[in-house]
């Protein structure tokens, strides 16, 4: 029986610049993303890598405290290690951070196992159902693209460059009537595209229903969290007939039966970051399959390391019915030697052993230094407290 022992665990914090000052419900993005990297080193010389986000701050201090639970253990016994780190008892204390702590550790372990056996992670998990994964355009308003015309011009550049056919629009920033006009203008520019609208729960129920009804005739894939609570989502779905997706009211396995019984949503946007890694995402897939709910994939922001893990997750999931989200197009740089390419709206699933991406150590060192210079940032991106539903929207130049 093959046993590869964990010799050391290194945890690093990096910050990578992003293009543009992205606007979202919580305010203006600071122009960089913070990531936590986990490197697991084995006694056989095989090294694995994983990555997680953290909402603007590094999770390194928490993961550092778990190193002693990993060192000396069999790197192949992933289930045992998950139980040591992410058991229900531990979850009582760490709650929603725990899946994000476990994800990079599991990714690094799968990377090691795949490299040791000479197979990709998706083949390790039973084989790819898809060779490439469709991704959605992720369109944010920015400080430089506030008008309808500016947003459409920016979206056109992104869609033409990458060949997207599914377009996600981040809303909840400006008044609903402004954002409705943006969707209509985009639909006129791209009549064959599919649209997903994500106000991050910023609208009240009346605003959400009115927005939905004003978009009749447009190819809407789904509304993602148009309102905040589970009961309001159910009411919105019942009033409009639109497909409803969420990555806020169902973020734990315990939430799934509740949304199913209430008939609140159609699609749960899982991801390996928030659902206990790749194995957790597969467990979510099976759970939703049994209940007749649909599966999508949310993006909390990622470099090529976590995106590769997302691609492997998507490649082995039989009921992923939607293009996955990714912020990848906004990164100014990456920490892998050959960045993942989006062509015709799709990314090829890596086929080399393990994650299938080659780490660039010099880039990691560069962005470790950048993190030391810039540090963490609060996800709440502005001084004023943002209420949910939102009572005060950002002013635009075209809807006074």
C-alpha positions as CSV (number, residue, x, y, z in Angstrom):
1,X,0.0,0.0,0.0
2,X,1.4,3.4,-1.0
3,X,2.0,5.8,1.9
4,X,3.4,9.2,1.4
5,X,3.9,11.1,4.6
6,X,3.4,14.8,5.1
7,X,6.8,16.3,6.0
8,X,6.0,20.0,6.1
9,X,3.2,22.5,5.4
10,X,3.9,26.1,4.3
11,X,1.2,28.8,4.3
12,X,1.7,32.0,2.4
13,X,-0.4,35.2,1.9
14,X,-0.4,37.0,-1.4
15,X,-2.1,40.0,-3.0
16,X,-2.7,40.1,-6.7
17,X,-3.7,43.4,-8.5
18,X,-7.0,43.4,-10.5
19,X,-8.0,45.5,-13.4
20,X,-10.3,48.4,-12.6
21,X,-12.0,49.7,-9.5
22,X,-14.9,47.2,-9.5
23,X,-18.1,48.3,-7.9
24,X,-20.4,46.0,-5.9
25,X,-23.0,46.2,-3.2
26,X,-20.5,46.6,-0.4
27,X,-18.8,49.5,-2.2
28,X,-15.7,50.0,-4.2
29,X,-13.2,47.1,-4.5
30,X,-9.7,48.2,-3.4
31,X,-8.0,46.9,-6.6
32,X,-6.4,43.8,-5.3
33,X,-7.4,40.3,-4.2
34,X,-5.9,38.6,-1.2
35,X,-5.3,34.8,-1.4
36,X,-3.9,32.2,1.0
37,X,-1.7,29.5,-0.5
38,X,-1.0,26.1,1.1
39,X,2.0,24.1,0.0
40,X,2.2,20.5,1.4
41,X,5.6,18.8,1.2
42,X,6.0,15.0,1.5
43,X,8.8,12.7,2.4
44,X,8.9,11.4,-1.2
45,X,9.6,14.9,-2.5
46,X,6.1,15.3,-4.0
47,X,4.6,18.7,-3.4
48,X,1.0,19.8,-3.6
49,X,-0.6,23.3,-3.8
50,X,-3.9,24.7,-2.8
51,X,-5.5,28.2,-2.6
52,X,-8.3,29.9,-0.8
53,X,-9.7,33.4,-0.6
54,X,-11.1,34.9,2.6
55,X,-13.1,38.0,1.7
56,X,-10.2,40.5,1.8
57,X,-8.1,39.0,4.5
58,X,-5.6,36.1,4.7
59,X,-6.6,32.9,6.4
60,X,-2.9,32.0,7.0
61,X,-3.0,32.6,10.8
62,X,-5.8,30.0,11.1
63,X,-4.3,27.4,8.7
64,X,-0.9,27.8,10.4
65,X,-2.4,26.5,13.6
66,X,-3.5,23.3,11.9
67,X,-0.1,22.3,10.6
68,X,0.7,20.0,13.5
69,X,-2.5,18.0,12.7
70,X,-1.2,17.3,9.2
71,X,2.6,16.7,9.6
72,X,3.4,13.0,9.8
73,X,0.1,11.9,8.4
74,X,-0.5,9.8,5.2
75,X,-1.1,12.4,2.4
76,X,-3.4,9.8,0.6
77,X,-5.8,9.5,3.6
78,X,-7.8,12.6,2.8
79,X,-10.9,11.5,4.6
80,X,-9.1,11.0,7.8
81,X,-7.4,14.4,7.5
82,X,-10.7,16.1,6.8
83,X,-12.2,14.6,9.9
84,X,-9.3,15.8,12.0
85,X,-9.6,19.4,10.6
86,X,-13.3,19.7,9.5
87,X,-15.4,17.5,11.7
88,X,-18.9,18.7,12.8
89,X,-17.4,19.5,16.3
90,X,-14.8,21.8,14.7
91,X,-17.5,23.3,12.5
92,X,-19.4,24.5,15.5
93,X,-16.6,27.0,16.2
94,X,-15.3,27.9,12.7
95,X,-18.7,27.7,10.9
96,X,-18.4,29.3,7.4
97,X,-14.6,29.8,7.5
98,X,-14.0,26.1,8.0
99,X,-14.8,25.1,4.4
100,X,-12.5,27.8,3.1
101,X,-9.7,26.6,5.4
102,X,-10.2,23.0,4.3
103,X,-10.4,23.6,0.6
104,X,-6.7,24.6,0.0
105,X,-5.5,21.7,2.2
106,X,-7.7,19.2,0.3
107,X,-6.6,20.6,-3.1
108,X,-2.9,20.2,-2.1
109,X,-3.5,16.6,-1.0
110,X,-5.3,15.8,-4.3
111,X,-2.5,17.5,-6.2
112,X,0.0,15.3,-4.4
113,X,-2.0,12.1,-4.9
114,X,-2.5,12.9,-8.6
115,X,1.2,13.6,-9.1
116,X,2.3,10.5,-7.3
117,X,0.0,8.3,-9.4
118,X,0.6,10.2,-12.6
119,X,-3.1,11.2,-13.2
120,X,-5.0,14.4,-13.2
121,X,-7.3,15.2,-10.3
122,X,-10.4,14.7,-12.4
123,X,-9.1,11.3,-13.5
124,X,-8.3,10.6,-9.8
125,X,-12.0,11.3,-9.1
126,X,-13.3,8.8,-11.8
127,X,-12.7,10.6,-15.0
128,X,-13.8,13.7,-16.9
129,X,-17.3,14.0,-18.2
130,X,-16.2,17.2,-20.1
131,X,-12.9,18.2,-21.7
132,X,-13.7,21.9,-21.4
133,X,-15.9,24.0,-19.1
134,X,-18.1,26.9,-20.2
135,X,-17.6,30.0,-18.2
136,X,-19.7,33.1,-17.9
137,X,-18.7,36.7,-18.6
138,X,-18.6,38.5,-15.2
139,X,-19.5,42.2,-15.9
140,X,-19.0,44.7,-13.1
141,X,-19.7,48.4,-13.2
142,X,-16.5,50.4,-12.4
143,X,-15.7,54.0,-11.5
144,X,-15.0,54.5,-15.2
145,X,-18.0,52.7,-16.6
146,X,-21.0,54.1,-14.9
147,X,-23.3,55.0,-17.8
148,X,-25.4,52.4,-19.7
149,X,-23.3,53.2,-22.8
150,X,-20.0,52.8,-20.9
151,X,-21.1,49.4,-19.4
152,X,-22.2,48.1,-22.8
153,X,-18.9,49.1,-24.4
154,X,-16.9,47.5,-21.7
155,X,-19.0,44.3,-21.8
156,X,-18.7,44.2,-25.6
157,X,-14.9,44.2,-25.3
158,X,-15.0,41.4,-22.8
159,X,-17.5,39.2,-24.7
160,X,-15.8,39.7,-28.0
161,X,-12.3,38.9,-26.6
162,X,-13.3,35.7,-24.8
163,X,-16.3,34.5,-26.8
164,X,-18.7,34.3,-23.9
165,X,-22.4,33.4,-24.6
166,X,-23.5,33.6,-20.9
167,X,-23.3,37.0,-19.3
168,X,-23.5,37.7,-15.6
169,X,-24.2,41.3,-14.6
170,X,-23.3,42.5,-11.1
171,X,-26.1,44.8,-10.0
172,X,-27.4,46.2,-6.7
173,X,-24.9,49.1,-7.1
174,X,-27.0,51.8,-8.9
175,X,-30.8,52.3,-8.8
176,X,-32.7,49.3,-10.2
177,X,-34.0,51.3,-13.2
178,X,-30.4,52.1,-14.3
179,X,-29.5,48.4,-14.1
180,X,-32.6,47.3,-15.9
181,X,-31.6,49.6,-18.8
182,X,-28.1,48.1,-18.8
183,X,-29.6,44.6,-19.2
184,X,-31.9,45.7,-22.0
185,X,-29.0,47.4,-23.8
186,X,-26.8,44.3,-23.4
187,X,-29.6,42.1,-24.7
188,X,-30.0,44.3,-27.7
189,X,-26.3,44.1,-28.4
190,X,-26.1,40.4,-27.8
191,X,-29.5,38.9,-28.7
192,X,-28.3,35.3,-28.5
193,X,-26.7,35.6,-25.1
194,X,-28.0,34.3,-21.9
195,X,-28.1,36.6,-18.9
196,X,-27.9,36.1,-15.1
197,X,-28.6,39.1,-12.8
198,X,-26.9,39.3,-9.4
199,X,-27.9,42.2,-7.1
200,X,-26.4,40.4,-4.0
201,X,-29.8,40.7,-2.2
202,X,-29.7,44.5,-2.4
203,X,-33.3,44.9,-3.8
204,X,-36.4,44.8,-1.7
205,X,-39.1,42.4,-2.9
206,X,-41.1,45.1,-4.8
207,X,-38.0,46.3,-6.6
208,X,-37.0,42.8,-7.5
209,X,-40.4,41.8,-8.9
210,X,-40.7,45.0,-10.9
211,X,-37.2,44.5,-12.3
212,X,-38.0,41.0,-13.3
213,X,-41.3,41.8,-15.0
214,X,-39.7,44.6,-17.0
215,X,-37.2,42.2,-18.5
216,X,-39.8,39.9,-20.1
217,X,-38.6,38.7,-23.4
218,X,-34.9,38.7,-22.5
219,X,-33.1,35.4,-22.2
220,X,-32.7,35.3,-18.4
221,X,-30.9,32.2,-17.2
222,X,-31.6,33.1,-13.6
223,X,-31.8,35.8,-11.0
224,X,-29.1,35.3,-8.3
225,X,-30.2,36.4,-4.9
226,X,-32.5,39.2,-6.1
227,X,-33.6,39.5,-2.5
228,X,-32.0,38.5,0.8
229,X,-34.1,36.1,2.8
230,X,-35.3,32.6,1.9
231,X,-38.9,33.5,2.3
232,X,-38.5,36.6,0.0
233,X,-36.8,34.4,-2.6
234,X,-39.8,32.0,-2.5
235,X,-42.2,35.0,-3.0
236,X,-40.1,36.4,-5.9
237,X,-40.0,33.0,-7.6
238,X,-43.8,32.6,-7.2
239,X,-44.6,36.1,-8.4
240,X,-42.3,36.1,-11.5
241,X,-41.8,32.5,-12.6
242,X,-38.1,33.1,-13.2
243,X,-35.4,30.7,-12.2
244,X,-33.9,31.7,-8.9
245,X,-30.3,30.9,-7.9
246,X,-28.5,31.5,-4.6
247,X,-25.1,31.4,-3.0
248,X,-26.3,33.2,0.2
249,X,-29.3,31.5,1.7
250,X,-27.9,28.0,1.1
251,X,-24.2,27.8,2.1
252,X,-24.2,24.7,4.2
253,X,-25.6,21.2,3.7
254,X,-28.1,21.8,6.5
255,X,-29.6,24.6,4.4
256,X,-30.4,22.4,1.4
257,X,-33.5,20.5,2.8
258,X,-34.9,23.9,4.0
259,X,-34.7,25.6,0.6
260,X,-36.1,22.5,-1.1
261,X,-39.1,22.1,1.2
262,X,-39.9,25.9,0.9
263,X,-39.5,25.9,-2.8
264,X,-37.4,29.0,-2.5
265,X,-34.7,28.4,-5.2
266,X,-34.1,26.3,-8.3
267,X,-30.3,26.5,-8.5
268,X,-27.7,26.4,-5.7
269,X,-24.4,28.0,-6.7
270,X,-21.9,25.8,-4.9
271,X,-18.1,25.9,-5.2
272,X,-15.2,24.0,-3.7
273,X,-14.2,27.1,-1.6
274,X,-17.5,27.2,0.4
275,X,-18.5,23.6,0.2
276,X,-15.6,21.7,1.7
277,X,-13.4,21.3,-1.3
278,X,-13.8,19.2,-4.5
279,X,-15.2,16.2,-2.6
280,X,-17.7,18.5,-0.8
281,X,-18.8,19.9,-4.2
282,X,-19.4,16.4,-5.5
283,X,-21.4,15.6,-2.3
284,X,-23.5,18.8,-3.0
285,X,-24.0,17.6,-6.6
286,X,-25.4,14.3,-5.4
287,X,-27.6,15.9,-2.8
288,X,-29.2,18.3,-5.3
289,X,-29.5,15.5,-7.9
290,X,-31.6,13.5,-5.5
291,X,-33.9,16.5,-4.8
292,X,-34.3,17.7,-8.3
293,X,-32.5,21.0,-7.6
294,X,-30.0,22.4,-10.1
295,X,-26.3,23.0,-9.6
296,X,-24.2,26.0,-10.6
297,X,-20.7,27.2,-9.6
298,X,-20.0,30.5,-7.7
299,X,-16.7,32.3,-7.9
300,X,-15.3,34.0,-4.8
301,X,-12.2,35.1,-6.9
302,X,-9.3,32.9,-7.7
303,X,-5.8,32.6,-9.3
304,X,-5.0,29.7,-11.6
305,X,-4.5,27.3,-8.7
306,X,-8.1,27.5,-7.4
307,X,-9.5,27.9,-10.9
308,X,-7.9,24.6,-11.9
309,X,-9.5,23.0,-8.8
310,X,-12.9,24.5,-9.9
311,X,-12.4,23.1,-13.4
312,X,-11.7,19.6,-12.1
313,X,-14.8,19.8,-9.9
314,X,-16.9,20.9,-12.9
315,X,-15.4,18.2,-15.2
316,X,-16.5,15.3,-13.0
317,X,-20.0,16.6,-12.1
318,X,-22.9,15.2,-14.1
319,X,-25.5,17.7,-13.1
320,X,-23.7,21.0,-13.5
321,X,-26.1,22.7,-15.9
322,X,-24.7,26.2,-16.1
323,X,-21.6,28.0,-17.2
324,X,-19.4,28.5,-14.1
325,X,-18.6,32.0,-12.7
326,X,-15.0,33.2,-12.5
327,X,-13.3,36.5,-11.7
328,X,-10.2,35.3,-13.6
329,X,-10.4,37.8,-16.4
330,X,-9.8,40.7,-13.9
331,X,-6.5,39.4,-12.6
332,X,-3.6,41.5,-13.9
333,X,-1.2,38.6,-13.3
334,X,-1.1,35.0,-12.2
335,X,1.1,32.7,-10.1
336,X,1.1,29.8,-12.6
337,X,3.6,29.7,-15.5
338,X,1.0,29.1,-18.2
339,X,-2.2,30.9,-17.4
340,X,-5.5,29.2,-18.2
341,X,-7.0,30.5,-21.4
342,X,-10.6,31.3,-22.1
343,X,-11.5,30.6,-25.8
344,X,-15.0,30.6,-27.2
345,X,-16.3,31.0,-23.7
346,X,-14.6,27.8,-22.4
347,X,-11.5,26.7,-20.5
348,X,-9.9,23.4,-21.2
349,X,-9.6,21.1,-18.1
350,X,-6.0,20.6,-17.2
351,X,-4.8,17.0,-18.1
352,X,-1.4,16.9,-16.5
353,X,-0.9,15.0,-13.2
354,X,-2.5,16.6,-10.1
355,X,-3.9,20.0,-10.6
356,X,-2.2,20.2,-14.0
357,X,-0.8,23.7,-13.5
358,X,2.9,24.6,-12.9
359,X,3.5,27.0,-10.0
360,X,5.7,30.0,-10.6
361,X,7.6,30.5,-7.3
362,X,9.1,33.8,-8.4
363,X,5.5,35.2,-8.9
364,X,4.5,33.9,-5.5
365,X,7.4,35.7,-3.9
366,X,6.5,38.9,-5.9
367,X,2.9,38.9,-4.6
368,X,3.9,37.9,-1.1
369,X,5.9,41.1,-1.0
370,X,2.9,43.0,-2.5
371,X,0.7,41.6,0.3
372,X,3.3,42.7,2.9
373,X,3.1,46.2,1.5
374,X,-0.7,46.5,1.1
375,X,-2.1,44.0,3.7
376,X,-5.7,42.9,4.2
377,X,-8.8,45.0,3.5
378,X,-12.4,44.9,4.8
379,X,-14.9,43.4,2.5
380,X,-17.2,46.3,3.5
381,X,-15.7,48.6,0.9
382,X,-17.1,52.0,2.0
383,X,-17.5,54.0,5.2
384,X,-21.3,54.1,5.1
385,X,-23.0,51.0,6.4
386,X,-24.8,49.1,3.6
387,X,-28.3,48.0,4.5
388,X,-30.0,44.9,3.1
389,X,-32.2,45.6,1.3
390,X,-30.2,48.6,0.1
391,X,-31.8,52.0,0.9
392,X,-29.2,54.2,-0.8
393,X,-27.8,53.4,-4.2
394,X,-24.9,55.0,-5.9
395,X,-25.7,57.9,-8.2
396,X,-25.1,57.5,-11.9
397,X,-24.6,60.1,-14.7
398,X,-27.6,58.9,-16.7
399,X,-30.4,58.4,-14.2
400,X,-30.6,61.5,-12.0
